[in-house]
Amino acid sequence: MIMKKKKKDRRESRRRKPCPFCANLELDIDYKNIDLLKRFVNDRGKIVPRRNSGVCAKHQRAIAKEIKRARFLALIPYVVYTYR
């Protein structure tokens, strides 16, 4: 029972890092800003989830929308092929 209590305390003490877009209002989410969007796409071309990227829900929706827009315009690939 003591082990569960320690785990719970560790979880409660963990703080989420602030959203980079809420902290810095000058950052603009735009489909033309490929360098920024690539930070939120993993090596296989998938959109990184919110819990890993540290972005708030509002900005995660905007990032996903702009990534999809950039993919449609062929600025970012849909899939990155890796050969074994």
C-alpha positions in Angstrom: 0.0 0.0 0.0 2.9 2.3 0.6 4.2 1.8 -3.0 0.9 3.1 -4.4 1.0 6.2 -2.3 4.5 7.0 -3.5 3.5 6.6 -7.1 0.5 8.9 -6.6 2.7 11.6 -5.0 5.1 11.5 -7.9 2.3 11.9 -10.4 0.8 14.9 -8.5 4.2 16.7 -8.3 4.8 16.4 -12.0 4.0 19.7 -13.7 3.1 20.1 -17.4 5.4 22.4 -19.3 3.5 25.4 -20.7 2.3 25.5 -24.3 5.0 27.2 -26.5 2.3 29.0 -28.4 0.5 30.3 -25.3 3.9 31.4 -23.8 5.2 33.1 -26.9 2.4 34.9 -28.8 4.7 35.8 -31.6 4.8 32.1 -32.8 2.3 31.8 -35.6 0.9 28.4 -36.7 0.8 28.5 -40.5 1.0 25.8 -43.2 3.9 27.7 -44.9 6.1 27.5 -41.8 7.4 24.0 -42.5 10.2 24.1 -39.9 7.8 24.7 -37.1 5.3 22.0 -38.3 8.1 19.4 -38.6 8.7 19.7 -34.9 5.2 18.2 -34.4 5.5 15.4 -36.9 7.5 12.3 -36.0 10.1 10.5 -38.2 7.3 8.4 -39.8 5.2 11.4 -40.7 2.6 11.0 -38.0 1.3 14.0 -36.0 2.8 13.9 -32.5 0.1 13.6 -29.7 -0.5 16.4 -27.3 0.9 14.6 -24.2 4.3 14.3 -26.0 4.5 17.7 -27.6 3.3 19.7 -24.6 0.9 21.8 -26.6 -2.6 22.9 -25.3 -5.7 21.5 -26.9 -6.6 24.6 -28.8 -3.2 24.9 -30.4 -3.0 21.1 -31.0 -6.1 21.3 -33.1 -4.6 24.2 -35.1 -1.4 22.4 -35.6 -3.2 19.3 -36.9 -5.2 21.4 -39.3 -2.2 23.2 -40.7 -0.2 19.9 -41.0 -3.0 18.4 -43.0 -3.2 21.5 -45.2 0.6 21.4 -45.8 0.3 17.7 -46.7 -2.4 18.4 -49.2 -0.2 21.1 -50.8 2.7 18.6 -50.9 4.9 20.7 -48.5 5.1 17.8 -46.0 5.0 14.2 -47.0 2.1 12.0 -45.8 4.3 9.0 -45.2 8.0 8.7 -44.9 9.2 5.4 -46.2 12.0 3.6 -44.4 13.6 0.6 -46.0 14.9 -2.3 -43.9 
